Amino acid sequence: MKVTTRRARLMRHTGFYVAAFITTAFVATPILFALLGGFKDNQQLRENALGLPDPWNTANYTDVLASGTFWQQVFSSVFIALVTTFIVVICSAMIAFVFARFAFRGREGLFTLFAAGMMFPFAVAVLPLFIILRTFELLNSPFGVILPQAAFGLPLTIIILRTFFRSIPGEVEEAATIDGAGPWLFFTRILLPMSRPVLATTSVLALVGSWNSFLLPLVVLQKSTWWTLPLGVTQFSGQYASDTARVLAFVMLAMLPALVFYAFAERHLISGLTSGATKG
Amino acid sequence: MLFLLFVIVPVLFAAYVAFFRWNGLGGVPTDFVGLENFRNLLQDEVFLGDLWRLGLIVVLSLLIQLPISFGLAMLLHQRFPGRTAFRLLFFVPYVLTEAVTAVLFRLVLSPNRGFVDSILAAVGIETRIGWLSDREIVMFVIFGILTWKFFGFHMILFLAGRQNIPDELYEAAAIDGATGAQAFRRITLPLMGPTVRMIVFLSVIGSVQLFDLVYVLTGGGPFHASETLAITMYEQGFQRNQIGYASALSIAMFLISLVFALFYQRFVLNRDLQGSITTAGGNR
């Protein structure tokens, strides 16, 4: 339809690429700095900050990978993230099912309450949360992080799931009922399998949220036994403040799981974030 | 239940404790001081500074960060080879943990010949700037890092909003003889309205809660020059055991978000709902 000459298109594309590459440089430079910096030693970092490592020095990476603390922190992060996600998704699915499929008095009010929960900034709650967790003796326990995180993850997940459950036509449920399935059977055998894509999306959101959380673990996990990666990185950078190359290697390795995960779950992550933002 | 226990109760509890002077130890708070914590808050220079810095971050975000994200979203909406790769790449910083990002940037900006200094030296500028230790510039440096971290997220949201505009509108406009610039002004901008308003909302609420990144980068220093509301709250509550005072601060944060959200919904988002919910029962 549009009549554009080859030349004009070429000009336009050149403009695009210039802007895109400037942004790419802006985005990638710090990450490349960490990646390459980890392969240098400190003297190289000082004298040859911009160039490639010469010689390539793998000691920083291998040292971190050989240390027990790194793997322990990876394990804590993974464990906390998985259990949080499991709780969030199971609970939300059931609650969203009730909100979507049963009519009862006060339903909308209760739902609004949940939705309003999304508005509570987490930082507001962290102090009283700390006192509550202390009362229940959940400090220094992974569940002291998992339970509050799960609670704060509920609202968004419920909203997304309810919207999806509602979009499934009532005929599906009627057909199941005629075949003799009760609500529970319908929920576990038909609705949940049908919702696999949304469940994946919400799981990814919960997983990423937990993986990245910092303030709650910082407050709850005072002993290093259950430290998650974000806490570990911060602590490590303080402990080895003068050994920049080693810290860079640690930072890079701590970023790696998120990058790999992003590479695989990119679609779910982005669709989850956009739908979360627009429906919230 | 879980939700009630860990979301609603804490906020109510904070509201209660805010009226006491309490170090958080032993039993229930007993030293009732009424509104004193709030009165002190309003005279606390750190708190007032927090508010000022919050305003600064919000204004900078609206004037610089969001327009850049918007521009890039428009750019990546165009068809050209490699745009998917760019899209993926620009989103990467958002995926990284804030605390880890902060450690990385502390090294990038390190005062003794850090990476940025080396780059500047390579192009012939010898600097002795303490990127994170100079009171005058620390907030702008932090803003730069925030932009690095979050522009990709905003860009993806803008992009999603742009993709929701049907192509038919542009085809119709082209048939009617509209130029590209006209189509942008008359179609793209108005129809992107809801997306823009939502992103502004998310951006402001996010700024109120800012903690991880700044805490790890500077700890709020030098001399409170980059402190945020959440950091002040953390310092007072967890380092100095001023639980009552910190609770008052939490409540202040809560009220700021709440008031903003209500006003925003009433006066700005309202427009997006008109004709759907608010006016469904006739004119108000």
Interface residues (C-beta under 8 A of the other chain):
Chain A: M1 K2 R12 H13 F16 Y17 A19 A20 T23 T24 F26 V27 A28 P30 I31 F33 A34 G37 R46 A49 L50 I87 C91 L113 F114 G117 M119 F120 P121 F122 A123 V124 A125 V126 L127 P128 L129 F130 I131 I132 L147 P148 A150 A151 F152 L154 P155 V208 W211 N212 F214 L215 V219 L229 P230 L231 V233 T234 S237 T244 V247 L248 V251 A254 M255 A258 L259 F261 Y262 E266 L269 I270 L273 T274 A277 T278
Chain B: L2 F3 L5 F6 V7 I8 V9 P10 V11 F13 A14 V17 G24 G71 L72 L75 L76 Q78 F80 G82 R83 F86 L88 L89 F90 F91 V92 P93 V95 L96 T97 E98 A99 V100 A102 V103 L104 F105 R106 L107 V108 S110 R113 F115 S118 I119 A122 W148 G152 F153 I156 L157 A160 E171 A174 T195 M198 I199 L202 I205 V208 Q209 F211 D212 V216 L229 A230 M233 Y234 G237 F238 I243 A246 S247 S250 I251 M253 F254 S257 L258 A261
